[in-house]
Structure formats: C-alpha cells, structure tokens
Amino acid sequence: MSFTQLLRWVSIFFLMIGLFSLIISLPLSFFQTKQFLNRAHVTNGVIEDYTFYQKRNSKGQTYRSMYAVIRYIDFNNRTNVFEASMSDTIQIGKTIEIIYTVEPNKKNEARLNDFFSIWGNIIIRSVLGIVFTGVGAVLTYVAWFRNP
C-alpha cells in the first residue's frame, strides 16, 4: 500500500468519524438533554461525603478520581443519593443546587445544576466532531486533490 493510498483511507476514516459525531451523535445527545430538562425538577442537595475511584490507563498507570456523594429529597419526599464529579473543592455539608428527573420504575437521574454538568457532553462531542471533520477534510484535500 502506497503512502497516498494510506492517506486516502485515513482521510476517509477521520471524515466518517467526524461526520458521524456531528450528524448523528450530537443531535441525539442534544435531544436527550432537552428531554431531560423538560422533565426535570430543581432542588437543593447536600454533599454528604466523597468517594474515590481508582482507574488504570493503557500504560498501567493508576490514577484516582474524586466524586462528591450528594443527598437530596425529591418531590415525592423520597431521599436519593448520587455521585457527581465536581470541579470545586468538595466541602462536606455544603448545599448545592441539583436537577433531577423521576421516572416510574426507574432510578432517578440527577445532575449538578451547572452549565457543564448539563451541556458538557454536547460541547465535547461538538469539539471532537469539528476536529475530526476538519482533519478529515484537510487530509481528503491533500490525499485526493493534491496527490492524484
């Protein structure tokens, strides 16, 4: 396989991943978030504790992620607990605003009521989609039109 052929395949791969993210994955995430927001209730939660999760990357290095354990009472007067990653320092006893949904026969879904907790997934998918599509477009131009 020549370099030009390899470059053509790589350009197609990047373009397909980027377009998939922008055309399918991004709108799907957007509508799921909008549905969540349409059904959601806002309340205050209290940080009760924090927990650590230990993960290992592909190089075998171990790292720890810290999550706040947050308790809140829903509109049915039931106590619920969920874990959330927080950028701020976790202060036990601190009251924070959360947003949650109550679905029959399902566990409540809850998030911190801040911009990144609600829209962060869409922002990340958008940036990745734009980057992959841009790289794919440049590689496609170079592989198909500059190297015939």
KAZI-V173208 format. One record per backbone hydrogen bond with DSSP energy under -0.5 kcal/mol. NH is the residue of the N-H (numbers start at 0). CO is the residue of the C=O. Records with the same first field share a line. If there is no record, write none. Layout:
NH=CO, CO
This chain:
5=1
6=2
7=3
8=4
9=5
10=6
11=7
12=8
13=9
14=10
15=11
16=12
17=13
18=14
19=15
20=16
21=17
22=18
23=19
24=19
25=20
27=23
28=24
29=25
30=26
31=27
32=28
33=29
34=30
35=31
36=32
37=33
38=34
39=35
40=99
42=97
44=95
45=70
46=93
47=45, 68
48=68
50=66
52=64
54=52, 62
56=60
59=56
62=54
64=52
66=50
67=83
68=48
69=67, 81
70=45
71=79
72=43
73=71, 77
76=73
79=71
81=69
83=67
85=65
90=88
91=89
92=46
93=90
95=44
97=42
98=110
99=40
100=108
102=100
105=102
108=100
109=107
110=98
112=96
113=111
117=113
118=114
119=115
122=118
123=119
124=120
125=121
126=122
127=123
128=124
129=125
130=126
131=127
132=128
133=129
134=130
135=131
136=132
137=133
138=134
139=135
140=136
141=137
142=138
143=139
144=139, 140
145=140
146=141
